[in-house]
Amino acid sequence: MNNEAVRKEIENRKIKKITEAEIMTKVHEIGHSIALETKKTLSKNLRAALGHGGIEHAIGFCNLNAMPLIDSLNRVFDAEIRRVTLKARNPDDLPDPVEKKILEAYAYQWQDSVPLSSNVQPVDENYLFTKPILIDNALCLSCHGVLGEGLTEATNGIIKSKYPADRATGYRIGDFRGMWSILLSKKKVVQAM
Ligand code: HEC
């Protein structure tokens, strides 16, 4: 190799040598944007459904599975995008053991009025990004609120008939509801850098 080739080779290696910290930062970045985009779409769908057919019609729209956006994000980042909670409406949204620990930590912090922040941790060959979900909007209360306050008997009846094991009511504004759980493949994250 001549000098120029050697210089280029060293340069290339430097470029490719990405540190763990840099990957974690990228995971935060991707995780935040996925959570934000998904939340926006979810909220848009919910509001549109409420406008079209009221609460009863909208009940089917607080669900990630109905969103084409999720499919495409899952494909791009080889991701697994979920919302999990300790008090589930849909039992599919109950946490796995890793998620459960993080949820419990968030719940504990929330009780102590510690501000909650997002978190990234390695899980096998992947990274798990989590971000707390709070009841931050009066809209949520019509299906997750306290019975007789935000939540009417009628709505509660419809919800309980679809979700007999529902535990996701009784919330007030500011309550800790659950978290985004976004598992990203390390390979895809590095490719995106
Ligand atoms: C029109 C009724 C309705 C409204 C309004 C609503 N939700 Fe839901 N929510 C549901 C239903 C139904 C499910 C279960 C969806 C499923 O089967 O996947 C659910 C599930 C969830 C879940 C997943 C965890 C679980 O318990 O299954 C979270 C988190 C959540 N809602 C948060 C919110 C937040 C935050 C708001 C306000 C922005 C909100 N919801 C507004 C009806 C609603």
py3Dmol code that shows the C-alpha trace and the ligand (Angstrom):
import py3Dmol

protein = """\
ATOM      1  CA  MET A   1       0.000   0.000   0.000  1.00  0.00           C
ATOM      2  CA  ASN A   2       1.258   3.469  -0.765  1.00  0.00           C
ATOM      3  CA  ASN A   3       0.982   6.268   1.785  1.00  0.00           C
ATOM      4  CA  GLU A   4      -2.252   7.560   0.383  1.00  0.00           C
ATOM      5  CA  ALA A   5      -3.873   4.106   0.573  1.00  0.00           C
ATOM      6  CA  VAL A   6      -2.684   3.658   4.154  1.00  0.00           C
ATOM      7  CA  ARG A   7      -4.079   7.049   5.094  1.00  0.00           C
ATOM      8  CA  LYS A   8      -7.428   6.172   3.525  1.00  0.00           C
ATOM      9  CA  GLU A   9      -7.561   2.827   5.264  1.00  0.00           C
ATOM     10  CA  ILE A  10      -6.964   4.434   8.661  1.00  0.00           C
ATOM     11  CA  GLU A  11      -9.568   7.055   7.883  1.00  0.00           C
ATOM     12  CA  ASN A  12     -12.099   4.382   6.944  1.00  0.00           C
ATOM     13  CA  ARG A  13     -11.534   2.432  10.116  1.00  0.00           C
ATOM     14  CA  LYS A  14     -11.962   5.586  12.130  1.00  0.00           C
ATOM     15  CA  ILE A  15     -15.228   6.259  10.381  1.00  0.00           C
ATOM     16  CA  LYS A  16     -16.511   2.750  10.957  1.00  0.00           C
ATOM     17  CA  LYS A  17     -15.466   2.574  14.579  1.00  0.00           C
ATOM     18  CA  ILE A  18     -18.698   3.578  16.206  1.00  0.00           C
ATOM     19  CA  THR A  19     -18.743   3.605  19.967  1.00  0.00           C
ATOM     20  CA  GLU A  20     -21.402   2.006  22.137  1.00  0.00           C
ATOM     21  CA  ALA A  21     -22.314   5.466  23.461  1.00  0.00           C
ATOM     22  CA  GLU A  22     -22.916   6.717  19.920  1.00  0.00           C
ATOM     23  CA  ILE A  23     -25.183   3.761  19.189  1.00  0.00           C
ATOM     24  CA  MET A  24     -27.156   4.398  22.382  1.00  0.00           C
ATOM     25  CA  THR A  25     -27.613   8.038  21.375  1.00  0.00           C
ATOM     26  CA  LYS A  26     -28.887   6.939  17.978  1.00  0.00           C
ATOM     27  CA  VAL A  27     -31.293   4.474  19.619  1.00  0.00           C
ATOM     28  CA  HIS A  28     -32.661   7.329  21.746  1.00  0.00           C
ATOM     29  CA  GLU A  29     -33.091   9.425  18.620  1.00  0.00           C
ATOM     30  CA  ILE A  30     -34.861   6.707  16.608  1.00  0.00           C
ATOM     31  CA  GLY A  31     -36.945   5.596  19.600  1.00  0.00           C
ATOM     32  CA  HIS A  32     -38.164   9.109  20.313  1.00  0.00           C
ATOM     33  CA  SER A  33     -39.122   9.740  16.712  1.00  0.00           C
ATOM     34  CA  ILE A  34     -40.966   6.404  16.427  1.00  0.00           C
ATOM     35  CA  ALA A  35     -42.879   7.060  19.673  1.00  0.00           C
ATOM     36  CA  LEU A  36     -43.734  10.597  18.598  1.00  0.00           C
ATOM     37  CA  GLU A  37     -44.871   9.679  15.082  1.00  0.00           C
ATOM     38  CA  THR A  38     -46.913   6.766  16.371  1.00  0.00           C
ATOM     39  CA  LYS A  39     -48.510   8.850  19.106  1.00  0.00           C
ATOM     40  CA  LYS A  40     -49.447  11.543  16.573  1.00  0.00           C
ATOM     41  CA  THR A  41     -51.031   9.045  14.212  1.00  0.00           C
ATOM     42  CA  LEU A  42     -52.847   7.275  17.038  1.00  0.00           C
ATOM     43  CA  SER A  43     -54.274  10.518  18.333  1.00  0.00           C
ATOM     44  CA  LYS A  44     -55.292  11.654  14.829  1.00  0.00           C
ATOM     45  CA  ASN A  45     -57.060   8.315  14.222  1.00  0.00           C
ATOM     46  CA  LEU A  46     -58.818   8.481  17.604  1.00  0.00           C
ATOM     47  CA  ARG A  47     -60.071  12.013  17.014  1.00  0.00           C
ATOM     48  CA  ALA A  48     -61.252  11.188  13.488  1.00  0.00           C
ATOM     49  CA  ALA A  49     -63.073   8.087  14.767  1.00  0.00           C
ATOM     50  CA  LEU A  50     -64.725  10.101  17.562  1.00  0.00           C
ATOM     51  CA  GLY A  51     -65.860  12.642  14.980  1.00  0.00           C
ATOM     52  CA  HIS A  52     -67.313   9.950  12.721  1.00  0.00           C
ATOM     53  CA  GLY A  53     -69.105   7.683  15.138  1.00  0.00           C
ATOM     54  CA  GLY A  54     -68.566   8.775  18.718  1.00  0.00           C
ATOM     55  CA  ILE A  55     -66.995   6.834  21.565  1.00  0.00           C
ATOM     56  CA  GLU A  56     -68.383   3.444  20.621  1.00  0.00           C
ATOM     57  CA  HIS A  57     -66.861   3.669  17.154  1.00  0.00           C
ATOM     58  CA  ALA A  58     -63.586   5.105  18.483  1.00  0.00           C
ATOM     59  CA  ILE A  59     -62.988   2.237  20.912  1.00  0.00           C
ATOM     60  CA  GLY A  60     -61.342   0.250  18.109  1.00  0.00           C
ATOM     61  CA  PHE A  61     -58.806   3.007  17.426  1.00  0.00           C
ATOM     62  CA  CYS A  62     -56.568   3.072  20.510  1.00  0.00           C
ATOM     63  CA  ASN A  63     -54.746   0.125  19.040  1.00  0.00           C
ATOM     64  CA  LEU A  64     -51.359  -0.005  17.306  1.00  0.00           C
ATOM     65  CA  ASN A  65     -52.236  -3.078  15.291  1.00  0.00           C
ATOM     66  CA  ALA A  66     -54.642  -1.117  13.143  1.00  0.00           C
ATOM     67  CA  MET A  67     -51.847   1.201  11.991  1.00  0.00           C
ATOM     68  CA  PRO A  68     -50.011   0.691   8.666  1.00  0.00           C
ATOM     69  CA  LEU A  69     -47.351   3.092  10.036  1.00  0.00           C
ATOM     70  CA  ILE A  70     -46.320   0.449  12.567  1.00  0.00           C
ATOM     71  CA  ASP A  71     -45.830  -2.172   9.870  1.00  0.00           C
ATOM     72  CA  SER A  72     -43.556   0.063   7.854  1.00  0.00           C
ATOM     73  CA  LEU A  73     -41.540   1.205  10.884  1.00  0.00           C
ATOM     74  CA  ASN A  74     -41.159  -2.399  11.982  1.00  0.00           C
ATOM     75  CA  ARG A  75     -39.780  -3.230   8.550  1.00  0.00           C
ATOM     76  CA  VAL A  76     -37.357  -0.300   8.311  1.00  0.00           C
ATOM     77  CA  PHE A  77     -35.815  -0.813  11.753  1.00  0.00           C
ATOM     78  CA  ASP A  78     -36.486  -4.506  12.211  1.00  0.00           C
ATOM     79  CA  ALA A  79     -38.304  -3.179  15.248  1.00  0.00           C
ATOM     80  CA  GLU A  80     -40.931  -4.373  17.639  1.00  0.00           C
ATOM     81  CA  ILE A  81     -43.129  -1.479  18.691  1.00  0.00           C
ATOM     82  CA  ARG A  82     -45.448  -1.977  21.653  1.00  0.00           C
ATOM     83  CA  ARG A  83     -47.204  -0.122  24.437  1.00  0.00           C
ATOM     84  CA  VAL A  84     -47.110  -2.031  27.693  1.00  0.00           C
ATOM     85  CA  THR A  85     -48.659  -1.414  31.067  1.00  0.00           C
ATOM     86  CA  LEU A  86     -49.106  -2.927  34.523  1.00  0.00           C
ATOM     87  CA  LYS A  87     -52.867  -2.264  34.268  1.00  0.00           C
ATOM     88  CA  ALA A  88     -53.859  -3.604  30.880  1.00  0.00           C
ATOM     89  CA  ARG A  89     -57.023  -3.345  28.882  1.00  0.00           C
ATOM     90  CA  ASN A  90     -55.760  -5.719  26.195  1.00  0.00           C
ATOM     91  CA  PRO A  91     -53.836  -8.610  27.822  1.00  0.00           C
ATOM     92  CA  ASP A  92     -51.440  -8.518  24.817  1.00  0.00           C
ATOM     93  CA  ASP A  93     -50.116  -5.284  26.331  1.00  0.00           C
ATOM     94  CA  LEU A  94     -48.885  -6.916  29.517  1.00  0.00           C
ATOM     95  CA  PRO A  95     -45.088  -6.673  29.917  1.00  0.00           C
ATOM     96  CA  ASP A  96     -42.435  -9.366  29.579  1.00  0.00           C
ATOM     97  CA  PRO A  97     -40.061  -9.691  32.567  1.00  0.00           C
ATOM     98  CA  VAL A  98     -37.594  -7.049  31.288  1.00  0.00           C
ATOM     99  CA  GLU A  99     -40.398  -4.593  30.519  1.00  0.00           C
ATOM    100  CA  LYS A 100     -42.043  -5.297  33.870  1.00  0.00           C
ATOM    101  CA  LYS A 101     -38.943  -4.222  35.794  1.00  0.00           C
ATOM    102  CA  ILE A 102     -38.744  -0.959  33.856  1.00  0.00           C
ATOM    103  CA  LEU A 103     -42.489  -0.304  34.288  1.00  0.00           C
ATOM    104  CA  GLU A 104     -42.213  -0.883  38.024  1.00  0.00           C
ATOM    105  CA  ALA A 105     -39.263   1.500  38.244  1.00  0.00           C
ATOM    106  CA  TYR A 106     -41.234   4.177  36.362  1.00  0.00           C
ATOM    107  CA  ALA A 107     -44.301   3.619  38.583  1.00  0.00           C
ATOM    108  CA  TYR A 108     -42.141   3.956  41.679  1.00  0.00           C
ATOM    109  CA  GLN A 109     -40.518   7.161  40.417  1.00  0.00           C
ATOM    110  CA  TRP A 110     -43.887   8.565  39.438  1.00  0.00           C
ATOM    111  CA  GLN A 111     -45.261   7.934  42.941  1.00  0.00           C
ATOM    112  CA  ASP A 112     -42.278   9.786  44.331  1.00  0.00           C
ATOM    113  CA  SER A 113     -42.905  12.676  41.907  1.00  0.00           C
ATOM    114  CA  VAL A 114     -39.553  12.041  40.195  1.00  0.00           C
ATOM    115  CA  PRO A 115     -39.732  13.234  36.568  1.00  0.00           C
ATOM    116  CA  LEU A 116     -39.802  10.209  34.248  1.00  0.00           C
ATOM    117  CA  SER A 117     -37.421   9.971  31.326  1.00  0.00           C
ATOM    118  CA  SER A 118     -36.807   7.614  28.446  1.00  0.00           C
ATOM    119  CA  ASN A 119     -34.369   4.755  28.804  1.00  0.00           C
ATOM    120  CA  VAL A 120     -32.219   2.573  26.531  1.00  0.00           C
ATOM    121  CA  GLN A 121     -30.778  -0.774  27.449  1.00  0.00           C
ATOM    122  CA  PRO A 122     -29.134  -3.581  25.486  1.00  0.00           C
ATOM    123  CA  VAL A 123     -31.135  -6.803  25.212  1.00  0.00           C
ATOM    124  CA  ASP A 124     -29.230  -9.571  23.389  1.00  0.00           C
ATOM    125  CA  GLU A 125     -28.370  -8.230  19.918  1.00  0.00           C
ATOM    126  CA  ASN A 126     -30.976  -5.496  20.220  1.00  0.00           C
ATOM    127  CA  TYR A 127     -31.652  -2.303  22.100  1.00  0.00           C
ATOM    128  CA  LEU A 128     -34.793  -1.634  24.056  1.00  0.00           C
ATOM    129  CA  PHE A 129     -35.980   1.972  24.055  1.00  0.00           C
ATOM    130  CA  THR A 130     -38.689   2.811  26.589  1.00  0.00           C
ATOM    131  CA  LYS A 131     -40.607   6.015  27.130  1.00  0.00           C
ATOM    132  CA  PRO A 132     -43.270   6.626  29.783  1.00  0.00           C
ATOM    133  CA  ILE A 133     -46.873   7.225  28.740  1.00  0.00           C
ATOM    134  CA  LEU A 134     -48.876   9.576  30.939  1.00  0.00           C
ATOM    135  CA  ILE A 135     -52.559  10.414  30.793  1.00  0.00           C
ATOM    136  CA  ASP A 136     -51.786  13.820  29.357  1.00  0.00           C
ATOM    137  CA  ASN A 137     -55.032  14.655  27.648  1.00  0.00           C
ATOM    138  CA  ALA A 138     -58.709  14.935  28.622  1.00  0.00           C
ATOM    139  CA  LEU A 139     -59.512  12.800  25.567  1.00  0.00           C
ATOM    140  CA  CYS A 140     -58.019   9.759  27.311  1.00  0.00           C
ATOM    141  CA  LEU A 141     -60.420  10.064  30.233  1.00  0.00           C
ATOM    142  CA  SER A 142     -63.510   9.213  28.199  1.00  0.00           C
ATOM    143  CA  CYS A 143     -62.191   5.634  27.956  1.00  0.00           C
ATOM    144  CA  HIS A 144     -59.646   5.385  30.796  1.00  0.00           C
ATOM    145  CA  GLY A 145     -61.039   7.821  33.373  1.00  0.00           C
ATOM    146  CA  VAL A 146     -62.752   7.401  36.691  1.00  0.00           C
ATOM    147  CA  LEU A 147     -66.222   5.844  36.365  1.00  0.00           C
ATOM    148  CA  GLY A 148     -68.834   8.544  36.748  1.00  0.00           C
ATOM    149  CA  GLU A 149     -66.280  11.314  36.137  1.00  0.00           C
ATOM    150  CA  GLY A 150     -64.557  11.140  32.721  1.00  0.00           C
ATOM    151  CA  LEU A 151     -65.882   7.665  31.990  1.00  0.00           C
ATOM    152  CA  THR A 152     -69.637   7.133  31.626  1.00  0.00           C
ATOM    153  CA  GLU A 153     -71.491   3.958  32.621  1.00  0.00           C
ATOM    154  CA  ALA A 154     -72.437   3.458  28.965  1.00  0.00           C
ATOM    155  CA  THR A 155     -68.852   3.611  27.699  1.00  0.00           C
ATOM    156  CA  ASN A 156     -67.594   1.460  30.537  1.00  0.00           C
ATOM    157  CA  GLY A 157     -70.253  -1.141  29.646  1.00  0.00           C
ATOM    158  CA  ILE A 158     -69.118  -1.327  26.028  1.00  0.00           C
ATOM    159  CA  ILE A 159     -65.457  -1.524  27.040  1.00  0.00           C
ATOM    160  CA  LYS A 160     -66.061  -4.267  29.601  1.00  0.00           C
ATOM    161  CA  SER A 161     -68.054  -6.313  27.107  1.00  0.00           C
ATOM    162  CA  LYS A 162     -65.091  -6.230  24.678  1.00  0.00           C
ATOM    163  CA  TYR A 163     -62.404  -6.501  27.347  1.00  0.00           C
ATOM    164  CA  PRO A 164     -63.760  -8.492  30.298  1.00  0.00           C
ATOM    165  CA  ALA A 165     -60.396  -8.363  32.120  1.00  0.00           C
ATOM    166  CA  ASP A 166     -60.005  -4.581  31.632  1.00  0.00           C
ATOM    167  CA  ARG A 167     -57.935  -2.877  34.337  1.00  0.00           C
ATOM    168  CA  ALA A 168     -57.292   0.350  32.465  1.00  0.00           C
ATOM    169  CA  THR A 169     -59.801   2.720  34.061  1.00  0.00           C
ATOM    170  CA  GLY A 170     -59.710   5.003  37.091  1.00  0.00           C
ATOM    171  CA  TYR A 171     -57.066   7.356  35.693  1.00  0.00           C
ATOM    172  CA  ARG A 172     -56.818  11.106  36.148  1.00  0.00           C
ATOM    173  CA  ILE A 173     -54.811  13.689  34.207  1.00  0.00           C
ATOM    174  CA  GLY A 174     -51.098  13.322  34.961  1.00  0.00           C
ATOM    175  CA  ASP A 175     -51.315   9.640  35.940  1.00  0.00           C
ATOM    176  CA  PHE A 176     -48.677   7.145  34.839  1.00  0.00           C
ATOM    177  CA  ARG A 177     -50.348   4.834  32.322  1.00  0.00           C
ATOM    178  CA  GLY A 178     -47.584   2.671  30.838  1.00  0.00           C
ATOM    179  CA  MET A 179     -44.712   2.977  28.399  1.00  0.00           C
ATOM    180  CA  TRP A 180     -43.608   2.701  24.818  1.00  0.00           C
ATOM    181  CA  SER A 181     -41.455  -0.365  24.401  1.00  0.00           C
ATOM    182  CA  ILE A 182     -39.489  -0.202  21.172  1.00  0.00           C
ATOM    183  CA  LEU A 183     -37.015  -2.968  20.451  1.00  0.00           C
ATOM    184  CA  LEU A 184     -34.538  -2.044  17.705  1.00  0.00           C
ATOM    185  CA  SER A 185     -32.040  -4.328  16.024  1.00  0.00           C
ATOM    186  CA  LYS A 186     -28.461  -3.206  16.650  1.00  0.00           C
ATOM    187  CA  LYS A 187     -27.555  -3.939  13.035  1.00  0.00           C
ATOM    188  CA  LYS A 188     -30.306  -1.675  11.668  1.00  0.00           C
ATOM    189  CA  VAL A 189     -29.385   1.105  14.077  1.00  0.00           C
ATOM    190  CA  VAL A 190     -25.728   0.990  13.008  1.00  0.00           C
ATOM    191  CA  GLN A 191     -26.803   0.955   9.363  1.00  0.00           C
ATOM    192  CA  ALA A 192     -28.810   4.112   9.979  1.00  0.00           C
ATOM    193  CA  MET A 193     -25.748   5.964  11.343  1.00  0.00           C
TER     194      MET A 193
END
"""
ligand_1 = """\
43
HEC
C -62.357 5.755 22.535
C -61.786 5.103 23.686
C -60.332 5.365 24.028
C -59.699 6.571 24.154
C -60.268 7.955 23.933
C -58.342 6.279 24.574
N -58.167 4.921 24.699
Fe -56.469 3.970 25.245
N -57.338 2.187 24.883
C -58.642 2.000 24.477
C -58.837 0.603 24.130
C -60.123 -0.024 23.633
C -57.592 -0.036 24.338
C -57.228 -1.488 24.054
C -56.720 -1.546 22.617
C -56.332 -2.901 22.125
O -57.149 -3.818 22.143
O -55.172 -3.043 21.684
C -56.675 0.997 24.810
C -55.356 0.747 25.118
C -54.469 1.696 25.553
C -53.085 1.436 25.905
C -52.357 0.097 25.787
C -52.305 -0.636 27.082
C -53.541 -1.436 27.421
O -54.091 -1.174 28.509
O -53.980 -2.312 26.629
C -52.551 2.633 26.308
C -51.127 2.865 26.774
C -53.588 3.622 26.174
N -54.741 3.032 25.735
C -53.416 4.964 26.475
C -54.326 5.948 26.110
C -54.052 7.368 26.227
C -52.775 7.977 26.779
C -55.159 8.017 25.736
C -55.326 9.499 25.539
C -54.462 10.116 24.551
C -56.116 6.978 25.327
N -55.580 5.739 25.589
C -57.376 7.238 24.808
C -59.620 2.969 24.378
C -59.350 4.330 24.369
"""
view = py3Dmol.view(width=600, height=400)
view.addModel(protein, "pdb")
view.setStyle({"model": 0}, {"cartoon": {"style": "trace"}})
view.addModel(ligand_1, "xyz")
view.setStyle({"model": 1}, {"stick": {}})
view.zoomTo()
view.show()
